[in-house]
Amino acid sequence: MTPNFAIVHIQHPRSRGYRLWIPLFLLWIPAILLSPVIFLVLFGLCLAGHVSPWNAIKTLWAILSNMPGTDVSVLAKHKHVLVRIL
């Protein structure tokens, strides 16, 4: 399953905080349209780096499909930023 939404939550001790929903599924439209170029560039990089293109595609897809459920939390100087991938 590919990621559909990212939630960015920014908290500051003196303010209420902000929550921003980012629809990641809208990024699939340009990705599909640019897929021939992406695959050609990926194939060229694999040839230059002596890496199997099928292993590279398999690895990139595994990373992308395992992103849902990822939480990244950063705390610095009493500010808290949380990014959740749904």
GROMACS elastic network, one bead per residue, 0.5 to 0.9 nm:
[ bonds ]
;  ai    aj funct       b0    kb
    1     4     6  0.87981   500
    1    64     6  0.84753   500
    1    65     6  0.52417   500
    1    66     6  0.75454   500
    1    67     6  0.87189   500
    1    68     6  0.76277   500
    2    25     6  0.83976   500
    2    64     6  0.63338   500
    2    66     6  0.75500   500
    2    67     6  0.72843   500
    2    68     6  0.69393   500
    2    86     6  0.89049   500
    3     6     6  0.78126   500
    3    24     6  0.65954   500
    3    25     6  0.72120   500
    3    64     6  0.74527   500
    3    65     6  0.69946   500
    3    66     6  0.82980   500
    3    67     6  0.62413   500
    3    68     6  0.51952   500
    3    69     6  0.87172   500
    3    85     6  0.64761   500
    3    86     6  0.57658   500
    4    22     6  0.86290   500
    4    23     6  0.61511   500
    4    26     6  0.84081   500
    4    68     6  0.79873   500
    4    85     6  0.76847   500
    4    86     6  0.59903   500
    5    21     6  0.67670   500
    5    22     6  0.55990   500
    5    24     6  0.50233   500
    5    25     6  0.69976   500
    5    68     6  0.86642   500
    5    84     6  0.82978   500
    5    85     6  0.60034   500
    5    86     6  0.51402   500
    6    20     6  0.81638   500
    6    21     6  0.58766   500
    6    22     6  0.50433   500
    6    23     6  0.65779   500
    6    24     6  0.66843   500
    6    83     6  0.67816   500
    6    84     6  0.55444   500
    6    86     6  0.59982   500
    7    19     6  0.68651   500
    7    20     6  0.56718   500
    7    22     6  0.62060   500
    7    23     6  0.88294   500
    7    82     6  0.78556   500
    7    83     6  0.56153   500
    7    84     6  0.51025   500
    7    85     6  0.64987   500
    7    86     6  0.77919   500
    8    18     6  0.80182   500
    8    19     6  0.56833   500
    8    20     6  0.50792   500
    8    21     6  0.64814   500
    8    22     6  0.77818   500
    8    81     6  0.71449   500
    8    82     6  0.57882   500
    8    84     6  0.66120   500
    8    85     6  0.89211   500
    9    17     6  0.72305   500
    9    18     6  0.56874   500
    9    20     6  0.63590   500
    9    21     6  0.87335   500
    9    80     6  0.80210   500
    9    81     6  0.57122   500
    9    82     6  0.50687   500
    9    83     6  0.64036   500
    9    84     6  0.84107   500
   10    17     6  0.54273   500
   10    18     6  0.51525   500
   10    19     6  0.63867   500
   10    20     6  0.85128   500
   10    79     6  0.74693   500
   10    80     6  0.58579   500
   10    82     6  0.65026   500
   10    83     6  0.87648   500
   11    14     6  0.87666   500
   11    15     6  0.73390   500
   11    16     6  0.69334   500
   11    18     6  0.65488   500
   11    19     6  0.86539   500
   11    78     6  0.85978   500
   11    79     6  0.58258   500
   11    80     6  0.50121   500
   11    81     6  0.63167   500
   11    82     6  0.84459   500
   12    15     6  0.54040   500
   12    16     6  0.69958   500
   12    17     6  0.58247   500
   12    18     6  0.88084   500
   12    78     6  0.67718   500
   12    80     6  0.65665   500
   12    81     6  0.88626   500
   13    16     6  0.77368   500
   13    17     6  0.82638   500
   13    78     6  0.66033   500
   13    79     6  0.68971   500
   13    80     6  0.88038   500
   14    17     6  0.86668   500
   15    18     6  0.88303   500
   22    25     6  0.89919   500
   23    26     6  0.60208   500
   23    27     6  0.79069   500
   24    27     6  0.54405   500
   24    28     6  0.74865   500
   25    28     6  0.54972   500
   25    29     6  0.78460   500
   26    29     6  0.59267   500
   26    30     6  0.80268   500
   27    30     6  0.59503   500
   27    31     6  0.63341   500
   27    32     6  0.88164   500
   28    32     6  0.59267   500
   28    33     6  0.85048   500
   29    32     6  0.53716   500
   29    33     6  0.64009   500
   29    34     6  0.87190   500
   30    34     6  0.59548   500
   30    35     6  0.82840   500
   31    34     6  0.51311   500
   31    35     6  0.57361   500
   31    38     6  0.82764   500
   32    35     6  0.50404   500
   32    36     6  0.82722   500
   33    36     6  0.76257   500
   33    37     6  0.88040   500
   34    37     6  0.54980   500
   34    38     6  0.61498   500
   34    39     6  0.87216   500
   35    39     6  0.59823   500
   35    40     6  0.84911   500
   36    39     6  0.52502   500
   36    40     6  0.62274   500
   36    41     6  0.86941   500
   37    40     6  0.51186   500
   37    41     6  0.61632   500
   37    42     6  0.84778   500
   38    41     6  0.52379   500
   38    42     6  0.60288   500
   38    43     6  0.84937   500
   39    43     6  0.59279   500
   39    44     6  0.84868   500
   39    57     6  0.88147   500
   40    43     6  0.50460   500
   40    44     6  0.61263   500
   40    45     6  0.85997   500
   41    44     6  0.50751   500
   41    45     6  0.61493   500
   41    46     6  0.85364   500
   42    45     6  0.51378   500
   42    46     6  0.61028   500
   42    47     6  0.86375   500
   42    53     6  0.73672   500
   42    56     6  0.81277   500
   42    57     6  0.83044   500
   43    46     6  0.50632   500
   43    47     6  0.62184   500
   43    48     6  0.86394   500
   43    52     6  0.86957   500
   43    53     6  0.58267   500
   43    56     6  0.89084   500
   44    47     6  0.51512   500
   44    48     6  0.61831   500
   44    49     6  0.85761   500
   44    53     6  0.88922   500
   45    48     6  0.50398   500
   45    49     6  0.60172   500
   45    50     6  0.83670   500
   45    51     6  0.82736   500
   45    53     6  0.87100   500
   46    49     6  0.50897   500
   46    50     6  0.57632   500
   46    52     6  0.62878   500
   46    53     6  0.56240   500
   46    56     6  0.75364   500
   47    50     6  0.50979   500
   47    51     6  0.63594   500
   47    52     6  0.76598   500
   47    53     6  0.77255   500
   48    51     6  0.79026   500
   49    52     6  0.89704   500
   51    54     6  0.87116   500
   51    55     6  0.75677   500
   51    56     6  0.72550   500
   52    55     6  0.53352   500
   52    56     6  0.63862   500
   52    57     6  0.88348   500
   53    56     6  0.50272   500
   53    57     6  0.61734   500
   53    58     6  0.85089   500
   54    57     6  0.51597   500
   54    58     6  0.60194   500
   54    59     6  0.84991   500
   55    58     6  0.50072   500
   55    59     6  0.60099   500
   55    60     6  0.85627   500
   56    59     6  0.51414   500
   56    60     6  0.61454   500
   56    61     6  0.85480   500
   57    60     6  0.51896   500
   57    61     6  0.60825   500
   57    62     6  0.85214   500
   58    61     6  0.52325   500
   58    62     6  0.61418   500
   58    63     6  0.87396   500
   59    62     6  0.50486   500
   59    63     6  0.62609   500
   59    64     6  0.86446   500
   60    63     6  0.51821   500
   60    64     6  0.61806   500
   60    65     6  0.86031   500
   61    64     6  0.50499   500
   61    65     6  0.59676   500
   61    66     6  0.84451   500
   62    65     6  0.52674   500
   62    66     6  0.60755   500
   62    67     6  0.87480   500
   63    66     6  0.53383   500
   63    67     6  0.64701   500
   64    67     6  0.55162   500
   64    68     6  0.83924   500
   65    68     6  0.70804   500
   66    69     6  0.78334   500
   66    70     6  0.81967   500
   67    70     6  0.56213   500
   67    85     6  0.65856   500
   67    86     6  0.79807   500
   68    71     6  0.88373   500
   68    84     6  0.82179   500
   68    85     6  0.51162   500
   69    84     6  0.70044   500
   69    85     6  0.56572   500
   69    86     6  0.57101   500
   70    83     6  0.81056   500
   70    84     6  0.58534   500
   70    85     6  0.53284   500
   70    86     6  0.76147   500
   71    82     6  0.70495   500
   71    83     6  0.57189   500
   71    85     6  0.65211   500
   72    81     6  0.81013   500
   72    82     6  0.56989   500
   72    83     6  0.50809   500
   72    84     6  0.64838   500
   72    85     6  0.87685   500
   73    80     6  0.72487   500
   73    81     6  0.57852   500
   73    83     6  0.64262   500
   73    84     6  0.86015   500
   74    79     6  0.81453   500
   74    80     6  0.57674   500
   74    81     6  0.51820   500
   74    82     6  0.64229   500
   74    83     6  0.87402   500
   75    78     6  0.65926   500
   75    79     6  0.57082   500
   75    81     6  0.65019   500
   75    82     6  0.87074   500
   76    79     6  0.53608   500
   76    80     6  0.66187   500
   76    81     6  0.86463   500
   77    80     6  0.83866   500
